[in-house]
Amino acid sequence: MPKRLKGKFKFFSAAILFIGLLVFSLLPVQASNYSCNKNRCDNYDGSKYEECLKDMENDCQKLRDLAAKKETTLQNTINLINAEQNRNQNEMKKSQQTVQDLSQQIADLEKNIIQNEERMTYDKKMLAGLMQSYYEDYQQGMLKFMLADQTFSDIMNQPAYLEQSSLKVGELLNSIKALKEKLVAEKNDLESKKQENENAKEKLQDRNLDLQYSEDQKQVLLGQTQADKAKYEKLLQDVEDEINQLDSAKGEADLSKLPAAKKGYFLYPVNPVKITQGYGKTSYSNHYSSGKHNGIDFAANYQNVFASGGGRVLATGNNGRYAYGKWIVIDHGDGLVTLYGHFSKLKVSKGSKVDEGDVIGTSGNTGYSTGPHLHFSVFSKSSFEIVESTKVSGLMIPVGSSVNPNRYLE
């Protein structure tokens, strides 16, 4: 477990989970002492039979009470986790707003710096022109001075220019000094805001992990009852089938409109390279409704994941325990997009520019996954889109016409 999962919230959630599991583990032991089988009284008659029925009814009521207690405990535990999730969601919204505000402040500062640098450059040119004019006046006389530099002739023809020129030099010097001081302050402020923004993004990432962790704990609790567990597992598979059906509906990618097949066009996204499931029909692909795997799976045990090519981050997402889990999509600007799934941590955000080989995240076991690994898909950009699941409200899933990654990998 990463160090960040050892914080106050994780301790709180782990404590709730432990209490819940402890209660659930004790209830079956208690229940085993009771019997609600009417046949147990068949060997009795008369008053013994009536007494047995009475005891059996008491046992049945105790079993019902235990079942109700288990349900209440489960619900109370989930309510506590939900409350903690709500608090973290509110904190996440605050962090998101902070990131947005800081990004705007950074953009404004960068704009101001450019404007002030341009102003200072202009003032320096004006000062240089005036000093040159003084020199030429001294050397060649006023007439030649007036005609020497067309750039400054208009300025020097203004009324009372000669009387005001010395004052103008002083003003320019003061302006340049003030602008320089302002630029230094703004650049220092910019660096400070950038660091503050990085800290805010890190805090936002922590909140995302908190929410994911609490959701995992909740699902563990829900999985204690076989019915809930079966329902949850079916929902996981339904979402997986939905993705395959949506991908299939996109049809085959038009390869003639894509870059020609070339080994080494893309780098492998992990190192070392160990493929655990290939593209297309595999020994496991019969589990998919489409009958084929839309990418390549790499063994990757919480390690760095690299951008297979340069481009811009088109989108990122978090599907929780469904589908791709935490995922990243990069648009390479050549008609291809690459998808990376099942991260434990994302290190880039939507709109980020990445170069080939940049670290974009840490592999993990999020989403519909049986162990830590990286899912890597290549789609045609024209077919790619992000749609809302019809199975789980609010769940956004990336789909498109997949291309065999082996066309472009080394």
Summary of the structure (lengths in Angstrom):
residues: 410
radius of gyration: 34.2
end to end distance: 33.4
largest distance: 139.4
contacts: 1206
relative contact order: 0.09
helix: 59%
strand: 16%
